[in-house]
Amino acid sequence: MSSEQPIAPRTNPAWEQRWHPLREEWVLFTAHRGGRPWIGELKTPDPSAVPAYDPSCALCPGNARISGANPAYTGAYWFTNDLPCFGPDAPPPGDHDGLYRRRPATGTAEVVCYHPDHGKTMADLTADEARAVVNLWVERSAVLGARPEVRHVLIFENKGSAVGTSNPHPHCQIYAGGLIYGHTEREVESGRRHFARTGEFLGQAVLARELAGPRVVAANHAFVACVPWFARYAYEVLVLPRRQVSSLVDLEADERQGLADVLREVAILYDNLWRMPMPYVMAIHQAPTDGEDHATFPFHVEFHPPLRTPDTLKYLAGPEIGGGSMTNESDPDEKAAELRAAAGPGGAMTRRTR
């Protein structure tokens, strides 16, 4: 086992670089710049209520889609995306050379509706409803991952117009194809390298350090949610399993419920923080399904909210787009404390009125 010791948090992370062990890259921390004068564009939160049913929504029960009409579903429901990014009949690649290469994008894409109510979000689901969503993720991961042309199953949710979502109906997407996404490829290698060097699983090593620090925001018997020490966004949350698993299909029934509960709690904390729906990108990081040994893969869930304040976005600009490395203008310890304080009275995880 590794002899490395958890690093004590610094009270002032100004002018500091922190190593992101999952992605194996440096993140620049400049918390002293978080309060700099802002004269850029502001994003006014939309206070309007979302109706329970929208006749123009392609995801509501009974409504028309490109390929037909939705059934009158009453719980979590999935269907094949009408305009998938992967296709079962992708044409073979044409001419290419050793530098400019291409290959067919075989596979499929699916949509998972969390609930028939157009106005609900993950934060509004009951414990049973959230578990039904997780169980559907597990089922679809198993079915899609078994297809010979599928090497990776990526499940993600884009919530809110700030991250480009045009439909507020509670849903996520599943991309299953021959492409292993870049972050997953790096995490495959980082997990393997860490295990070879230390004899410990990388995800469990990160979990041990976060449990010893002040950044945990929600936890139960199976999963822990934290603002990680190496967070790339101000209110980024990392959800880690308490035991080593590589994918959703590895989870036992009680762990699926634990994952559902923690995801719902994180969503509630986000919405409670500023009494408004928090936009975010949520991604489930699970091992590829390419037939290789991925026992060391660090399964986890990431939440990336783009807001620094209720009306200020974290823009990806020169250092991020031009330089290729992230800068975080906040202190993860402080942001975790803000999220914990967003729980209900006595720390109860209750939804506050928007």
KOLTITI-515184 format. One line per field, with one value per residue (C-alpha): x, y, z. Coordinates in steps of 0.5 Angstrom, whole numbers, plus 500, padded with zeros to 3 digits. Layout:
N
u <- c(X / ...);
v <- c(Y / ...);
w <- c(Z / ...);
***
This chain:
354
u <- c(500 / 502 / 506 / 503 / 500 / 494 / 496 / 493 / 488 / 491 / 487 / 490 / 491 / 493 / 498 / 498 / 498 / 494 / 495 / 489 / 490 / 484 / 486 / 493 / 494 / 495 / 490 / 492 / 488 / 488 / 483 / 485 / 482 / 475 / 473 / 476 / 471 / 467 / 465 / 463 / 456 / 452 / 447 / 440 / 437 / 430 / 425 / 419 / 416 / 416 / 409 / 408 / 406 / 408 / 405 / 411 / 416 / 418 / 419 / 413 / 408 / 404 / 407 / 410 / 417 / 421 / 420 / 413 / 409 / 412 / 407 / 404 / 409 / 409 / 416 / 423 / 423 / 428 / 428 / 433 / 435 / 431 / 438 / 443 / 451 / 453 / 449 / 448 / 449 / 455 / 459 / 466 / 471 / 474 / 481 / 485 / 493 / 497 / 496 / 489 / 485 / 478 / 473 / 466 / 462 / 458 / 453 / 447 / 445 / 439 / 435 / 433 / 427 / 427 / 420 / 413 / 413 / 416 / 417 / 421 / 429 / 433 / 432 / 425 / 425 / 423 / 428 / 424 / 424 / 431 / 433 / 429 / 433 / 439 / 437 / 435 / 442 / 445 / 440 / 442 / 449 / 449 / 445 / 449 / 456 / 455 / 454 / 460 / 461 / 460 / 467 / 464 / 458 / 457 / 451 / 451 / 446 / 446 / 441 / 440 / 440 / 447 / 450 / 446 / 440 / 434 / 429 / 428 / 424 / 428 / 433 / 440 / 443 / 447 / 452 / 454 / 459 / 466 / 469 / 472 / 472 / 478 / 477 / 475 / 482 / 486 / 483 / 484 / 491 / 491 / 488 / 493 / 499 / 497 / 495 / 502 / 506 / 502 / 498 / 492 / 486 / 486 / 479 / 479 / 486 / 482 / 476 / 481 / 484 / 477 / 474 / 480 / 479 / 473 / 470 / 465 / 458 / 454 / 455 / 451 / 453 / 455 / 457 / 461 / 460 / 465 / 468 / 475 / 481 / 483 / 476 / 477 / 470 / 468 / 462 / 464 / 462 / 465 / 461 / 466 / 464 / 466 / 468 / 472 / 468 / 469 / 462 / 455 / 453 / 458 / 453 / 449 / 442 / 443 / 449 / 444 / 440 / 446 / 448 / 441 / 440 / 447 / 445 / 439 / 442 / 447 / 442 / 438 / 444 / 445 / 438 / 438 / 445 / 442 / 434 / 435 / 435 / 443 / 445 / 450 / 454 / 453 / 457 / 458 / 465 / 465 / 470 / 470 / 466 / 472 / 473 / 480 / 481 / 479 / 479 / 483 / 478 / 476 / 468 / 465 / 460 / 462 / 458 / 461 / 456 / 459 / 456 / 461 / 456 / 448 / 449 / 456 / 459 / 466 / 468 / 473 / 478 / 485 / 488 / 483 / 482 / 489 / 493 / 489 / 489 / 484 / 484 / 480 / 479 / 476 / 478 / 474 / 474 / 470 / 465 / 464 / 462 / 457 / 454 / 453 / 450 / 445 / 442 / 435 / 435 / 439 / 443 / 437 / 437 / 430 / 428 / 428 / 422 / 425);
v <- c(500 / 507 / 511 / 518 / 522 / 526 / 534 / 538 / 544 / 551 / 557 / 561 / 557 / 563 / 562 / 554 / 549 / 542 / 536 / 532 / 525 / 522 / 526 / 527 / 534 / 541 / 546 / 553 / 556 / 563 / 564 / 571 / 573 / 571 / 578 / 582 / 587 / 584 / 588 / 582 / 579 / 577 / 571 / 573 / 567 / 565 / 565 / 563 / 556 / 550 / 547 / 540 / 539 / 542 / 540 / 542 / 538 / 532 / 528 / 529 / 523 / 522 / 528 / 527 / 526 / 525 / 518 / 517 / 519 / 518 / 513 / 515 / 513 / 514 / 513 / 513 / 512 / 511 / 511 / 511 / 518 / 520 / 524 / 519 / 521 / 514 / 509 / 502 / 503 / 508 / 507 / 505 / 510 / 513 / 514 / 517 / 517 / 515 / 522 / 524 / 518 / 516 / 511 / 509 / 512 / 505 / 505 / 508 / 514 / 514 / 519 / 517 / 521 / 521 / 523 / 524 / 531 / 536 / 541 / 536 / 535 / 530 / 535 / 534 / 526 / 522 / 516 / 511 / 515 / 517 / 509 / 508 / 512 / 509 / 502 / 504 / 507 / 500 / 496 / 500 / 500 / 492 / 492 / 497 / 495 / 488 / 490 / 488 / 495 / 499 / 500 / 505 / 507 / 515 / 517 / 525 / 530 / 537 / 541 / 549 / 553 / 556 / 549 / 549 / 545 / 547 / 542 / 543 / 536 / 532 / 527 / 525 / 522 / 515 / 515 / 508 / 507 / 505 / 511 / 511 / 518 / 522 / 523 / 516 / 514 / 518 / 515 / 508 / 509 / 514 / 508 / 503 / 507 / 509 / 501 / 499 / 504 / 504 / 497 / 501 / 503 / 511 / 512 / 509 / 513 / 520 / 518 / 517 / 524 / 527 / 523 / 526 / 533 / 539 / 538 / 533 / 535 / 529 / 522 / 515 / 508 / 507 / 514 / 520 / 527 / 532 / 539 / 535 / 538 / 539 / 542 / 545 / 549 / 553 / 548 / 542 / 536 / 529 / 523 / 517 / 510 / 507 / 501 / 499 / 499 / 500 / 501 / 502 / 494 / 493 / 496 / 492 / 494 / 498 / 501 / 503 / 506 / 510 / 513 / 515 / 518 / 522 / 525 / 527 / 530 / 534 / 537 / 539 / 543 / 546 / 549 / 551 / 555 / 561 / 559 / 558 / 552 / 550 / 549 / 543 / 538 / 531 / 525 / 518 / 516 / 508 / 503 / 502 / 496 / 494 / 487 / 489 / 488 / 495 / 492 / 499 / 504 / 509 / 509 / 516 / 521 / 529 / 535 / 541 / 547 / 553 / 559 / 562 / 567 / 567 / 571 / 570 / 564 / 561 / 562 / 558 / 563 / 564 / 559 / 554 / 554 / 557 / 554 / 547 / 548 / 550 / 556 / 555 / 562 / 559 / 555 / 548 / 548 / 554 / 552 / 546 / 549 / 554 / 547 / 544 / 550 / 550 / 544 / 544 / 546 / 541 / 539 / 535 / 535 / 538 / 542 / 550 / 554 / 557);
w <- c(500 / 499 / 504 / 502 / 507 / 506 / 505 / 510 / 506 / 506 / 508 / 502 / 496 / 492 / 487 / 487 / 483 / 485 / 481 / 479 / 480 / 476 / 469 / 471 / 470 / 474 / 476 / 477 / 484 / 484 / 490 / 491 / 484 / 486 / 488 / 482 / 479 / 474 / 468 / 463 / 461 / 467 / 466 / 470 / 473 / 470 / 476 / 471 / 474 / 469 / 468 / 469 / 462 / 456 / 449 / 445 / 449 / 445 / 452 / 455 / 456 / 449 / 445 / 438 / 437 / 430 / 430 / 433 / 439 / 447 / 451 / 457 / 461 / 469 / 471 / 469 / 461 / 456 / 448 / 442 / 440 / 434 / 432 / 435 / 434 / 433 / 428 / 427 / 420 / 420 / 413 / 412 / 412 / 406 / 404 / 409 / 410 / 417 / 419 / 417 / 420 / 420 / 422 / 423 / 429 / 430 / 436 / 439 / 443 / 448 / 452 / 459 / 462 / 469 / 471 / 466 / 470 / 465 / 471 / 476 / 476 / 480 / 486 / 486 / 485 / 491 / 494 / 490 / 483 / 484 / 485 / 479 / 474 / 477 / 476 / 469 / 468 / 470 / 466 / 459 / 461 / 461 / 455 / 451 / 454 / 451 / 444 / 440 / 437 / 443 / 447 / 452 / 455 / 457 / 461 / 462 / 464 / 461 / 466 / 465 / 459 / 461 / 459 / 452 / 454 / 450 / 454 / 461 / 462 / 467 / 462 / 461 / 455 / 454 / 448 / 447 / 441 / 439 / 442 / 449 / 451 / 452 / 460 / 461 / 457 / 461 / 468 / 465 / 465 / 471 / 475 / 472 / 474 / 481 / 483 / 479 / 484 / 490 / 490 / 492 / 488 / 485 / 487 / 494 / 495 / 493 / 498 / 504 / 503 / 502 / 508 / 512 / 510 / 510 / 503 / 504 / 503 / 503 / 505 / 506 / 507 / 500 / 497 / 499 / 495 / 496 / 493 / 491 / 493 / 486 / 483 / 477 / 478 / 484 / 486 / 482 / 486 / 486 / 488 / 490 / 492 / 499 / 495 / 489 / 483 / 476 / 473 / 474 / 473 / 479 / 484 / 489 / 490 / 496 / 493 / 487 / 492 / 496 / 489 / 488 / 495 / 494 / 487 / 489 / 495 / 491 / 487 / 493 / 495 / 489 / 488 / 495 / 495 / 491 / 492 / 484 / 479 / 479 / 472 / 471 / 467 / 470 / 468 / 470 / 469 / 468 / 465 / 458 / 455 / 450 / 453 / 457 / 464 / 468 / 475 / 477 / 474 / 479 / 478 / 480 / 478 / 477 / 477 / 473 / 475 / 470 / 475 / 480 / 483 / 481 / 475 / 473 / 469 / 469 / 462 / 459 / 456 / 455 / 460 / 459 / 451 / 449 / 454 / 455 / 463 / 468 / 473 / 479 / 482 / 489 / 495 / 495 / 502 / 502 / 497 / 500 / 507 / 503 / 500 / 507 / 509 / 504 / 507 / 511 / 518 / 523 / 516 / 514 / 506 / 505 / 498 / 500 / 496 / 490);
***
